[in-house]
Amino acid sequence: MKKLVIIMLAMTITGTSFAQEDVFSKFEDNSKVTSFIATAKMFELIRGIEYDTDDPEAQAYKDLIDNIDNIRVFVAEDAVTMTDMNSTVAKYLASNKKLTQLMRVNSDGKKVRFYSKDGQSDGFVSELLMHVTGDIDGKQMAVVMSLTGDLNLNQISKLTKDLKLPGSEELKNIDKKN
């Protein structure tokens, strides 16, 4: 009986984790969505690269990469796809009660929302979800970015800024607003 309970618990946890992953996977093969997915395997390979550096910025990136499991970014400009993406985010948030809103910004026709799941210590999160809708660089878009791992918000802010992701300017102020 004990084994059965453990197996059922493991299946439930695994199923929940896969369900969360699969929520946005429908956008990966959508021709109207630009997507970027970096998996745990990619970060594992990067972590295995040996290098010597005295550059503090390079060391900061290495520290960040050491703690990221996955990055997924989806961008849509098509009205129907944007509506679907916004609906999918709403369903994901409704089914994921551990994600709490960190901040929201409405500016220049753009709405930016950040949600997080608490990490193992202060200033760290296990998941960061960014949802941007509205006018981005003169175009109507919807953007979803999901990062998982043991994430330091200060390091994530720098990464998103360097990658020039929509919402990165708002993310750099996240610690100031908490």
C-alpha positions in Angstrom: 0.0 0.0 0.0 2.8 2.4 0.9 4.5 1.7 -2.5 1.2 2.4 -4.3 0.8 5.8 -2.5 4.4 6.7 -3.4 4.0 5.7 -7.0 0.7 7.6 -7.3 2.3 10.7 -5.7 5.2 10.5 -8.1 2.9 10.2 -11.1 0.8 13.2 -9.9 3.9 15.4 -9.4 5.4 14.3 -12.7 2.1 14.8 -14.5 1.6 18.3 -13.0 5.1 19.3 -14.0 4.5 18.0 -17.6 1.1 19.7 -17.7 2.7 23.0 -16.8 5.4 22.5 -19.5 2.8 21.6 -22.1 0.6 24.6 -21.5 2.8 26.8 -23.8 4.2 24.0 -26.0 1.3 24.5 -28.5 3.0 27.7 -29.5 6.3 26.1 -30.4 5.2 24.8 -33.8 2.8 27.6 -34.6 4.0 29.4 -37.7 2.6 32.7 -36.4 4.7 32.5 -33.3 8.4 33.3 -32.9 9.7 31.0 -30.2 13.0 30.5 -28.4 13.4 27.4 -26.1 16.6 26.6 -24.2 16.2 23.3 -22.4 17.8 22.0 -19.2 20.1 19.9 -21.5 21.5 23.0 -23.1 22.3 24.6 -19.7 23.8 21.3 -18.6 26.2 21.3 -21.6 27.1 25.0 -21.0 27.8 24.3 -17.3 30.2 21.6 -18.4 32.4 24.1 -20.3 35.6 24.8 -18.4 37.1 28.3 -18.8 39.2 30.6 -16.7 38.2 34.2 -16.5 39.0 37.2 -14.4 36.1 39.1 -16.0 33.4 39.7 -13.3 30.7 40.1 -15.9 31.5 36.7 -17.5 31.6 35.2 -14.0 28.1 36.7 -13.3 26.7 35.1 -16.5 28.3 31.7 -15.5 26.7 32.0 -12.1 23.3 32.8 -13.7 23.6 29.9 -16.2 24.5 27.5 -13.4 21.0 28.1 -11.9 18.8 28.2 -15.0 16.9 25.0 -16.0 14.8 26.3 -18.9 14.0 29.5 -20.8 11.0 29.8 -23.2 10.0 32.9 -25.1 7.0 33.1 -27.4 6.2 36.2 -29.5 3.0 36.7 -31.5 1.8 39.5 -33.7 -1.3 37.9 -35.2 -4.5 39.0 -33.4 -6.0 35.5 -33.2 -2.8 34.0 -31.9 -2.3 36.9 -29.4 -5.8 36.2 -28.0 -5.0 32.5 -27.7 -1.7 33.3 -26.0 -3.3 35.7 -23.5 -6.0 33.2 -22.7 -3.4 30.4 -22.2 -1.5 32.7 -19.8 -4.7 33.4 -17.8 -5.5 29.6 -17.6 -1.9 28.9 -16.5 -2.1 31.5 -13.8 -5.5 30.2 -12.6 -4.2 26.6 -12.4 -0.9 27.6 -10.7 -1.8 29.2 -7.4 1.9 29.3 -6.3 2.6 31.9 -9.0 2.1 35.4 -7.5 2.2 38.7 -9.3 5.4 40.6 -8.6 4.5 43.8 -10.5 2.6 45.2 -13.4 3.3 48.2 -15.6 1.0 50.0 -18.1 3.0 52.4 -20.2 2.9 53.7 -23.8 0.2 51.2 -24.9 2.0 48.2 -23.4 1.0 46.1 -20.4 3.8 44.2 -18.7 3.1 41.6 -15.9 5.6 39.6 -13.9 4.7 36.5 -11.9 6.9 34.4 -9.7 7.0 31.2 -7.7 9.1 31.5 -4.5 12.6 30.1 -4.6 14.6 28.6 -1.9 15.8 31.9 -0.4 15.0 35.6 -0.4 15.7 37.3 -3.8 15.4 34.0 -5.6 12.5 32.5 -7.5 11.9 29.0 -8.9 9.9 30.3 -11.8 9.6 33.8 -13.4 6.8 34.4 -15.9 6.6 37.6 -17.9 3.6 38.5 -20.0 3.7 41.5 -22.3 0.8 42.7 -24.5 0.3 45.8 -26.6 2.5 48.2 -28.6 6.0 46.9 -28.7 8.3 48.8 -31.1 5.3 50.1 -33.0 3.6 46.7 -33.5 0.8 45.0 -31.5 2.3 41.9 -29.9 1.9 39.4 -27.1 5.1 38.1 -25.5 5.4 35.3 -22.9 8.7 34.5 -21.3 9.1 31.7 -18.8 12.3 30.9 -16.9 12.7 28.1 -14.4 15.5 27.2 -12.0 16.9 28.8 -8.9 16.8 32.3 -10.2 18.4 35.4 -8.8 16.1 38.3 -9.9 19.1 40.7 -10.2 20.9 38.4 -12.6 17.7 37.7 -14.6 17.2 41.4 -15.1 20.7 41.8 -16.6 20.2 38.8 -18.9 16.8 40.0 -20.3 18.3 43.4 -20.8 21.3 42.1 -22.7 19.0 39.9 -24.8 16.9 43.0 -25.5 13.7 41.2 -24.6 10.5 43.2 -24.3 9.8 44.0 -20.7 13.5 44.0 -19.6 13.4 47.6 -18.6 10.5 47.0 -16.2 12.2 43.8 -14.9 15.3 45.8 -13.7 13.0 47.7 -11.3 11.4 44.5 -9.8 13.5 44.5 -6.6 12.8 48.2 -6.1 9.0 47.5 -6.2 9.0 44.5 -3.8 
